Amino acid sequence: MLSFTRPRRINRLYAFAAVGAITVAGLSVAQLTQGATSVEQSAFVPITPCRLLDTRPAPDRVGTLGTFSAGQTQVANVRGINGQCNIPVSATGVAMNVTALNGTQPSFLTMFPSGATQPTTSNLNWLPGQSPTPNKVDIGLSPTGQMSMFNLNGRVDVIADVVGYYSPIASATGTVQAVRIAQAQITMALNSNMGGTNGNAIASCPAGFVAIAGGVEGPAQVPLNTRSSRPEPLGNNPTGWFGDVRSGDNSTVGQTATVYAVCIQLSTS
């Protein structure tokens, strides 16, 4: 059993990339302490993998960072829209598959929350000429939603694909008995001025469950913008998740997005 006892008010916005199918299949609760700027319980929510950064030159480049040089630290923005990702502004950390390519000397990469003391450990190691070197990395974020990456020797390119994020647990007290994923469909319709489309829906948790996370996802290549993504109702012990999407493109009429809620059932005994 997993338990948590620190109450916390909910007042946050979730925004999810409108790509791919919903992949939230479960929930784990963990203390994200390694390199974190604060210690608090967080819920891990898997997402459709997205590429946060690729430092290789065009046409492979994703994001704004370039190839690492010797002794260089680069800072990546993680929360919000960066690269091909849209990470919730409340995220305390992310889980990534990180790959090193084209290393010219034996070296390593150290990743840590921006502004924190650089750890003496490494997240990735490689030798020159070896095949691309991947590794799974869980990293806490700075208060501004950034992470730093340090390369020791030579030049190297780095690819980072986000596979999930850590979100602060909402107000709840007790022992987790069950986890459910609730979903609701949004069908886009013309708005009142015929200049685009809109739609909203609420994903309601089963009776006796509370929502601790949620979001909105839509079909790939469809320009839907999440205007609102929040607990419903606002405050403690929400029973669902509200999503409101907009588009300035009339071609999205009839397209569907999905609102989902991560729901837990608690026992106080």
C-alpha positions as CSV (number, residue, x, y, z in Angstrom):
1,M,0.0,0.0,0.0
2,L,1.1,3.6,-0.7
3,S,0.1,6.3,1.8
4,F,0.4,10.1,2.0
5,T,-0.8,12.4,4.7
6,R,0.1,16.0,3.8
7,P,-3.0,17.9,2.6
8,R,-2.5,20.3,-0.4
9,R,-4.9,22.6,-2.1
10,I,-5.3,22.2,-5.8
11,N,-4.7,25.3,-7.9
12,R,-2.9,24.5,-11.0
13,L,-3.2,24.3,-14.8
14,Y,-2.4,21.2,-16.8
15,A,-1.7,21.4,-20.6
16,F,-0.9,18.4,-22.7
17,A,0.5,18.0,-26.2
18,A,-2.3,17.3,-28.7
19,V,-0.5,14.3,-30.2
20,G,-1.0,10.6,-30.2
21,A,-3.3,8.3,-28.3
22,I,-3.8,8.5,-24.5
23,T,-1.2,6.3,-22.9
24,V,-1.9,6.9,-19.2
25,A,-2.2,3.3,-17.9
26,G,-1.4,3.6,-14.2
27,L,0.0,5.7,-11.4
28,S,2.9,5.4,-9.1
29,V,3.7,7.5,-6.1
30,A,7.4,8.3,-5.3
31,Q,9.6,10.8,-3.6
32,L,11.5,12.6,-6.3
33,T,14.5,13.5,-4.2
34,Q,17.6,12.9,-6.4
35,G,18.5,16.4,-7.6
36,A,15.1,17.8,-6.7
37,T,14.7,21.4,-5.4
38,S,12.2,20.2,-2.8
39,V,11.0,17.0,-1.3
40,E,7.3,16.2,-1.8
41,Q,5.3,13.3,-2.9
42,S,4.6,13.2,-6.6
43,A,2.4,11.1,-8.9
44,F,4.1,9.8,-12.0
45,V,1.9,10.1,-15.1
46,P,3.1,8.4,-18.3
47,I,2.5,10.3,-21.6
48,T,2.9,9.6,-25.3
49,P,6.7,10.0,-25.8
50,C,7.7,13.3,-27.2
51,R,11.1,14.7,-28.2
52,L,12.2,17.5,-25.9
53,L,15.6,18.2,-27.6
54,D,18.0,17.0,-30.2
55,T,21.3,18.9,-30.5
56,R,22.3,17.5,-33.9
57,P,22.4,20.0,-36.7
58,A,19.4,20.5,-39.1
59,P,17.4,18.7,-40.2
60,D,17.6,16.6,-37.0
61,R,17.7,19.6,-34.6
62,V,14.8,19.8,-32.1
63,G,14.7,22.7,-29.8
64,T,17.3,25.5,-29.5
65,L,20.3,23.7,-27.9
66,G,23.4,22.8,-30.1
67,T,26.2,20.3,-29.9
68,F,27.9,20.2,-26.5
69,S,31.6,21.2,-26.3
70,A,34.1,20.2,-23.6
71,G,33.2,21.5,-20.1
72,Q,30.0,23.0,-21.3
73,T,26.7,23.2,-19.3
74,Q,23.5,23.9,-21.3
75,V,20.1,24.8,-19.8
76,A,16.9,23.3,-21.3
77,N,13.4,24.6,-20.6
78,V,11.1,21.7,-19.8
79,R,7.7,22.9,-18.6
80,G,5.4,24.3,-21.2
81,I,5.9,24.0,-25.0
82,N,9.5,23.1,-25.8
83,G,10.7,21.0,-28.7
84,Q,7.9,18.6,-29.6
85,C,6.6,18.5,-26.0
86,N,4.1,20.3,-23.9
87,I,4.7,19.5,-20.3
88,P,2.3,20.7,-17.5
89,V,3.4,23.9,-15.8
90,S,3.0,22.1,-12.4
91,A,5.5,19.3,-13.2
92,T,8.2,18.8,-10.6
93,G,10.2,16.4,-12.7
94,V,10.3,14.3,-15.9
95,A,11.2,10.8,-16.9
96,M,13.3,10.7,-20.1
97,N,15.2,8.4,-22.4
98,V,18.4,10.3,-23.0
99,T,20.9,9.3,-25.8
100,A,24.4,10.4,-26.5
101,L,25.7,10.4,-30.1
102,N,28.8,11.4,-32.0
103,G,31.1,11.7,-28.9
104,T,34.6,12.6,-29.8
105,Q,36.3,11.7,-26.5
106,P,35.5,9.5,-23.4
107,S,33.1,11.6,-21.4
108,F,29.9,11.7,-19.4
109,L,26.7,13.8,-19.1
110,T,25.4,15.0,-15.7
111,M,21.8,16.2,-15.6
112,F,20.4,18.2,-12.6
113,P,17.8,20.9,-11.8
114,S,19.0,24.3,-13.0
115,G,20.3,26.4,-10.1
116,A,21.0,23.4,-7.9
117,T,24.5,22.2,-7.1
118,Q,25.9,20.0,-9.8
119,P,26.0,16.4,-8.6
120,T,29.3,14.4,-8.8
121,T,27.5,11.5,-10.4
122,S,26.9,10.9,-14.1
123,N,23.7,10.0,-16.0
124,L,25.3,8.9,-19.2
125,N,28.8,7.6,-20.2
126,W,30.3,7.0,-23.6
127,L,33.5,6.3,-25.6
128,P,34.4,7.9,-28.9
129,G,33.1,6.0,-32.0
130,Q,30.7,3.8,-30.0
131,S,27.0,3.4,-31.2
132,P,24.4,5.7,-29.7
133,T,24.3,5.4,-25.9
134,P,20.8,5.6,-24.3
135,N,19.8,5.7,-20.7
136,K,16.6,6.2,-18.6
137,V,16.8,9.4,-16.5
138,D,14.4,10.8,-13.9
139,I,15.3,14.4,-13.2
140,G,13.8,17.0,-10.9
141,L,13.1,20.5,-12.3
142,S,14.1,23.9,-11.0
143,P,11.3,26.3,-9.7
144,T,11.3,27.8,-13.2
145,G,10.9,24.4,-14.9
146,Q,14.4,24.0,-16.2
147,M,17.1,21.4,-16.2
148,S,20.9,21.7,-16.7
149,M,23.2,19.3,-18.6
150,F,27.0,19.2,-18.2
151,N,29.4,17.5,-20.6
152,L,33.0,16.8,-19.4
153,N,35.2,16.1,-22.5
154,G,35.1,16.6,-26.2
155,R,32.0,17.2,-28.3
156,V,28.8,15.3,-28.2
157,D,25.2,15.4,-29.3
158,V,22.3,14.6,-27.0
159,I,18.7,13.5,-27.6
160,A,16.1,13.6,-24.8
161,D,12.7,12.0,-25.2
162,V,10.2,12.6,-22.4
163,V,8.1,9.5,-21.5
164,G,6.3,10.9,-18.4
165,Y,6.2,13.7,-15.8
166,Y,5.9,13.9,-12.0
167,S,3.1,16.0,-10.6
168,P,2.5,17.1,-7.0
169,I,-0.2,15.0,-5.4
170,A,-3.4,16.9,-4.8
171,S,-5.1,17.4,-1.4
172,A,-5.7,13.9,-0.1
173,T,-5.3,12.0,3.2
174,G,-5.3,8.2,3.6
175,T,-4.1,5.0,1.9
176,V,-4.5,4.5,-1.8
177,Q,-6.8,1.5,-2.4
178,A,-7.4,1.8,-6.2
179,V,-6.5,3.8,-9.2
180,R,-8.7,4.5,-12.2
181,I,-8.5,6.5,-15.4
182,A,-11.7,8.4,-16.3
183,Q,-12.2,9.8,-19.8
184,A,-14.6,12.1,-21.6
185,Q,-14.7,13.0,-25.3
186,I,-14.7,16.5,-26.7
187,T,-16.2,16.9,-30.2
188,M,-15.1,20.2,-31.8
189,A,-17.9,22.5,-33.1
190,L,-18.0,25.9,-34.8
191,N,-17.8,28.8,-32.4
192,S,-20.4,31.6,-32.3
193,N,-18.5,33.8,-34.8
194,M,-17.7,31.0,-37.2
195,G,-14.0,31.9,-36.9
196,G,-12.9,28.6,-35.4
197,T,-14.0,25.7,-33.2
198,N,-14.3,25.0,-29.5
199,G,-15.4,22.3,-27.1
200,N,-15.2,21.2,-23.5
201,A,-16.0,18.3,-21.3
202,I,-15.5,16.8,-17.8
203,A,-14.0,13.5,-17.1
204,S,-15.8,12.3,-13.9
205,C,-14.2,9.9,-11.5
206,P,-16.2,6.9,-10.2
207,A,-18.1,7.4,-7.0
208,G,-15.8,7.4,-4.0
209,F,-12.7,8.5,-6.0
210,V,-10.9,11.8,-6.1
211,A,-8.9,13.3,-9.1
212,I,-5.2,14.0,-8.4
213,A,-4.1,14.7,-12.0
214,G,-5.5,15.0,-15.5
215,G,-5.2,16.6,-18.9
216,V,-6.3,16.9,-22.5
217,E,-5.0,15.1,-25.5
218,G,-6.1,15.3,-29.1
219,P,-5.4,13.5,-32.4
220,A,-2.0,14.0,-34.0
221,Q,-1.5,16.9,-36.5
222,V,-4.7,18.6,-35.4
223,P,-4.2,22.2,-34.2
224,L,-6.2,22.1,-31.0
225,N,-5.1,24.5,-28.2
226,T,-5.9,23.7,-24.5
227,R,-7.5,26.8,-23.1
228,S,-8.2,25.3,-19.7
229,S,-7.3,22.0,-18.0
230,R,-8.0,21.9,-14.3
231,P,-9.5,19.9,-11.4
232,E,-13.3,19.9,-11.2
233,P,-14.5,21.4,-9.0
234,L,-11.5,23.6,-7.9
235,G,-10.5,23.1,-4.3
236,N,-9.9,20.0,-2.2
237,N,-11.1,16.6,-3.2
238,P,-12.1,17.2,-6.8
239,T,-14.2,14.5,-8.4
240,G,-13.1,15.0,-12.0
241,W,-11.1,16.9,-14.6
242,F,-12.3,19.8,-16.8
243,G,-10.9,20.4,-20.3
244,D,-11.6,23.2,-22.7
245,V,-10.0,23.3,-26.2
246,R,-10.0,25.9,-28.9
247,S,-8.9,26.1,-32.5
248,G,-8.7,29.0,-35.0
249,D,-9.0,26.5,-37.8
250,N,-12.5,25.6,-39.1
251,S,-11.2,22.3,-40.5
252,T,-11.2,20.9,-36.9
253,V,-15.1,20.6,-36.9
254,G,-16.0,17.1,-35.9
255,Q,-12.5,16.3,-34.6
256,T,-12.3,14.9,-31.1
257,A,-10.1,15.4,-28.1
258,T,-10.1,13.5,-24.9
259,V,-10.2,14.8,-21.3
260,Y,-8.8,12.3,-18.7
261,A,-8.6,12.2,-15.0
262,V,-6.3,10.1,-12.8
263,C,-8.6,9.0,-10.0
264,I,-7.7,7.4,-6.7
265,Q,-9.8,5.8,-4.0
266,L,-8.6,6.3,-0.4
267,S,-9.0,4.6,2.9
268,T,-8.4,6.5,6.1
269,S,-8.3,3.4,8.3
